[in-house]
Amino acid sequence: MNRAERSLRDLATRWLPAPTGALAATYRLLEHSGGPVVDLLIRLWLAKVFFVSGVLRIFGLSIEPYLSGAAYPVPWVEPLSPTYLGAAIQMIIPLLLALGLATRWAALYMLILVLVVQFNYLALDINLYSAVLFGWFVICGAGPLSLDHLLARGLGDTALPFATALTRLAGAITRYLRPYYQLLIRLWLGLALLAASTETSIPVGLIKLLPEKSLAHFAPAPTLALVGALLVTFGLAARPAALLLMLAVAGMHAAGAADPADVYFMMTLALVGLYGPGDLSLDKWISSILLQISGRQACPPEGAPHVVIVGAGFGGLACAARLTKTPVRVTLIDRHNYHLFQPLLYQVATASLSPADIAATVRSLFCDHLNVQVLLGQVTGVDTTQRAVLIGKRRLSYDYLVLATGASHSYFGRNEWEPHAPGLKTIDDAVEIRRRILSAFEQAESAEDPAERLGLLTFVIVGGGPTGVELAGDIAELVCHGMEKEFHYFDPASARVVLIQSAARILPTFPGVLSERAQRSLERLGVEVMLESRVEHIDQEGVRINGERLASRTVLWAAGVVASPAARWLNAEADRSGRVKVEPDLSVAGLPNVFVIGDTALANAWKGKPVPGLAPAAKQGGVYVARTIRRKLQGQSEQPPFAYRHMGSLATIGRKAAVASFNGVNVSGAPAWWLWGLIHVALLVGLRNRISVMFNWFWAYLTFKRGTRLITGNEASLAENPVIKTTERP
């Protein structure tokens, strides 16, 4: 492939309207994020207009001023129905449209009324624009923010008469008629813009397509209107053209060139800008050509190199995602069927979030990429001689191997502590910690012995890193604000939260000033911070710290991690934590086709220092390895050694308190808390997870209530330590 061909391929893949690339990603973001909102706003606007006319009629008010002024396009047709019955119907139908319930039928009713009024009662005006919008809902139905969308799956398989048939009919109408209706919308907009560009009107006799003063406010910009008409009509760069025209109309409207059709014209343009020009357009035709130029295959070619990625964490996902456009077979193996957003795992442990809020199934992330296979399995070893990954008794051969297997908790040789002090690395860990915390309160309500209750209400967190600090802060906030009036025999706010740190300060990887601020924030929440303290023993009844006994029935471990057994699988050199010492290109010494990334790798690629075990580091490593594999397959020269770009450090300490450090810039308090929230929501996988997390945070922030205080999982501790109240209390 010569230089010109590579340039054309890169252009096709990244920037032109192909199914992949930066521009396509922007289009998907517009459609999936902005589309539902605009769909809802259009329904609310149309419903409001028609609901008002029904209210006017029900109270016997004159609607002539509204008809003549065209402020409200009232589709009131006296001969069609008795006055009060028609007014009642006209009030109910808009409500259905606003709610998105039976949207197609409501839109069809209103479309018929609009057309009858338009051609029999009123001069040609903005009613035809509303007719175009109603037609869109008849063909395509309501978007995700509607009751129809919520009920669609259940109605498709229900015992209600005709429900299944009507659901299938609606799907067929959308599938077969939507491209033609999108073409009709583009032609409608093109004619309107063409009339404005020539500063002439289309004769009413031409099927009454356009009003006599169609888009008169575009007169100062005839060239823009003409270019927009051509681009929108032919569907060439239609989305950018529609969005640009929307900005132009908004600007002219702000400058005083107002027209009643502005809102309807912009809503119609929004359908093109957000949902695209459809299949019958030049954009679609060009996309099909660029799909071939870009080299993206629907299926990997026969004999394509096989890349095996072990681990669906941040690094593994980033590597697999970058290889979807490369002619290789990718197999992604993980012992879970989901990708877990570990930075928010502590909020599952403290009942702030549900596990489903921070996890997404791996298969759903790669369902559109046929060169990626997802396997659920536990890797038990690697045969580097035969180039095979061992999954139990199964052997899976590879050409390139990427190990992104992460890390687990380390008890520094005291593994007997693990049953009494669980760590926090998986959803199962988080659910177990949540069970222990909530069970402690439930048992304290029944406890007769004050000493027993004190032990139940003492929570000890071992480790003052980000995980320990966030756990301590969230537990303190839970006991202070989340359980008022729920327990009658003790005050939940009387619970003790103790954070034990062996170093001289908490958050040792942060600047000293931020560590001090974080400690003050924890102490304001009531957390007891014990510095330069070592845990000597942990059992079911508590811990021994510096020779002193502290009774606690809930001890949580956040003190250290150990890498996966990848070094043992590869027979490679490792450090004390089990991390594989890798080469500058993240490959293993003597194994140029085997790469190790994320928490499993020891890479001195951060200005000569080891790369920290953070999500951004794992993602950067995954992207780097994918690029390395692609360059090897294309016969290109090696890329420079991997260099980690530190994006900053963040930690939150309860309500409105956090610390952040970005290349010497330190932020704390509420600004850091908002920044922490925005960054974590942005990094979540999936729009549903982002919306769910934001809603739960917003609800908890306003009400101080946690929405997932469920005790689930193993109930052995309750059976082993029953505390039953035996006497009556006043």
Disulfide bonds with the S-S distance in Angstrom:
none
